């Protein structure tokens, strides 16, 4: 197992020995390996990129040793991408739950750490595409299959991208709702101040009227003095 928490030898062996009918097994193996690696460290964007790089490297090495023809290798790499996508979807969901808990505890979505977390979620799909692009550039004979797989994934989109978009929308709506509530609270506070001011003015006016009445009731002689 390498420093990124991925048993690359096991993945390489599975890819090199896979048959054309074992695509779903490849997908499951990649999902499990990716999740295990992600769970063994802080779930930062930098760590996610390292894990994806390790998985794609193992996939390239194993696929290059496979006896499958080019079409089947491409399909197998497509399953590998689907496995990484499955794992990243769960990573987005984990972020979503954690963010929701923080918001429920009163942390503002505009707070720096939450804003960065949302920005990182938005970059997860691109990080996977970048890992595939790098794998293609370094894969030699696997460059063609990887490029085709990347093009297909970008064309139809990924579950990670859809989950990320839904999460960002949710918290954008939360931020807007919080902003509206803040504005409403501000307006209510302003109205309360205006009401208090009007009451204060009324009190002053009453005091002035009382003073005038008291002055009018004093004896004329006293007033002359």
Secondary structure by P-SEA (a helix, b strand, c coil): ccccccaaaaaaaaaaaccccaaaaaaaaaaaaaaaaaaaccccaaaaaaaaaaaaaaaaaaaaaccccaaaaaaaaaaaaaaaaaaaaaaaaaaaaaaaaaaaaccccccaaaaaaaaaaaaaaaaaaaaaaaaaaacccaaaaaaaaaaaaaacccaaaaaaaaaaaaaaaaaaaaaaaaaaaaaaaaaaaaaaaaaaaaaaaaaaaaaaaaaaacccccccc
